[in-house]
């Protein structure tokens, strides 16, 4: 597990999942991660084309159940910034105020979708992998865009999830292929942010 994965596990509710996975792997050697398939990458044909993109100040924050996680925010900031830059919706993306006063705020909140995740992993470990369980982390991305101080705010919300199976549990029906936790997180962030940006750019008030 690399620095990004450790930071996300330690700085959010996922620490429970991380401990459960670690305990299970020591006993059964079996833990798999899947990105939920309900949300996908934005199809090329549906990407909004912007004729006259404007500069924007980007504000990003990662939360766990509504509480700021500085470590995860710092680890994911570069990826989120790159996604916004490559979207083509803005002429430049800065961390400081821009000339037109435009501000884009992106907040990803990690919320529990599986109750008592640590206990599930513990039970799986005690049964030497014969019993299986699935832990699901939900993510809610809220995007707020203000073109200028005199304009109305545009707000969009996008949801995603990452599933982790422990022991002998099979892949959830709404899951893609098994991937590393790093790839799962990076895919989730890419899809949840890019879909939200496209929703913002497609709004009639966007300029």
N, C-alpha and C positions, 0 to 999 in steps of 0.2 A: 504493500500500500504506500503510495507516494505522499508527498507533503500536502497536496491539494485534498486528497481523500482523508488524510488524518485530520486536517483542519476542519473539514466539513463535519466529520464524525464528532470531534471533540467540542466543536463550538455550537452544536445544535442538538435537537432531540435525537439525532442519529447516533449520538454517543451510545445510547442504549442498544441500537442496532449493531454498532461496531463491536461492543462487548459481547453481544450475543453471537455474532459471526465468529469472533475470535475464539470463544469458548467452544463453539460447535466444530470449527475447523480443527482444533486440537484433538477432538475426540473422533469426529467422523470424517474430517477432511473434505466436507462438501458444503459449499455456499455459492450460489449463483445470483447474478444481478441482471435485471431486465428493465428496459425502458418501455413504459406503457405506450401502446400503439394508437390510442385515441387521438393524440395530437401528433401531426407529422410535420416535416419540413414544408415550407410554403412552396407550392408548385410555381414554376417559372411563369406560367401563363397568368397566374393570379397576383404576381408581384406588381405593386402600384408603381407606375413610372412618374417621376417628378421632373417637370420641365425647368423649374427655377429653384433649386434647393437653396436653403438659407442656413447660416451657421447656428449652432445650438450649444448650450452648456449642458453637459451630462452629469447627473447626480445618480449614483448607484448605491444600493444597500441590500445586504442579505440578512434575513431575519430568521429566528427560530421561534415559532409560536408568538410572533409579534415583537420579540426582543432582538435588538441589534446584535449581530455577530461580527465583530471587527475582523477576526481572523479569516472567516469565510468571505467577507466583503473584499478584503485585500487580495485573496487568492483568485477570486472570480472577476475582479474589476477589469483586468486586461482583456479577458475574453469578451466580456460584455461590451467594452469600448470598441473592440475590433468589429463586433457584429454590427454595432450602430454605424461605424464608419463605412463598412462595406455595403450597407443597405442601399446607399445612394440617395437617401431621403434628405440628407443634410450636406451642405457644401464643406463644412468643417465641424469637428466635434472637440470641444474644449472642456476643461475642468473648472475654468474660471468664466465669469460673465462675458457674453459676446455683445457685439455692437447693437443688435436688434432686440436684445433682452430675452431671447427665446431660451426656455429651460425645458429639458426632458428629464423626468425623474423615473427611475426604474427600481422597483422594490420586489425582490423575490422572497417570499415567506415560506419556510419549511413547516408544514403542519402534519401532525400524526393522523394517519388514516387507519392504522392498526393499533388497537389498544393492547397494553401490556406486552410490548414487543420483547423486552428483556426476558420475561418469563417464558415466552414461546421458544426462544433460543435455548434457554436453560433446560427446558423439558426435552428438546431435541437432542441436546448434548448428553443428558442422562440416559437416554435410550440408545446411545451409540449410533445415531443416525437412522434407526429403524422408524422413528416417528418423524414426520416432516411438518414444516410450518412455513408460512409466507408472511413477510413483513412488508408493508407498503408505506412509503414516504410520499406525502402529497406536497405539491409546490404551487403556490399562487403568485402570479406575477402581475403587479399593478403598475401600469404606465400612465403618467400624467404629463401632458405636453401643453405648454403655454407659449404661443408664437411671439407674444409681446405683452407688456404690462397692461395694455388696453384690450387684449383679446380674451375670449372665454377659454377656459381650460378644457382640453380633450382628455378624457379618461377611458382606459380600456383595461380589461382584466382577462388573463389567460391562465388555465390550470393544466398541470401535468403531474406525472407520478413515476416513481422508480420502485420496482418490486425486488425483494431479495428473498430467495427460497433457501431454507435451511434443511439439512438432513435429506430425507428421501422425497421431499415435496417436489412435484413436477412444476413445469412452467405454467404460470397463470394463463388463462385463455386470451387475455388482452395484452400479452407481452410479446416483444420482439425476440430476437436471438439473444442468448446469454453473452454478456460483455463484462469487461472489468469495471470496477466501481468508478474508476477515473473516466472511462469512456461513457459510462451511463450518465455521470454528472455533466460532462461536457456536451453530450447530446441533448440532455434535458434543457440545459441553459440555452443552447443554440436554438432549439425548436420553440421554447416558450418565449424567448425574447424576439426572435424573428417574426413569429406570428403576431405578437403584440405590436411590433413596429409597423407591420403591414396594415394592421387594423387602424392604427393611428393615422398612417399616411392615406388610407382609404376614406377617412372621415371627411365629409363635405367641408368641414371647417378648417381642415389642415392647410397651412400655407407657410 
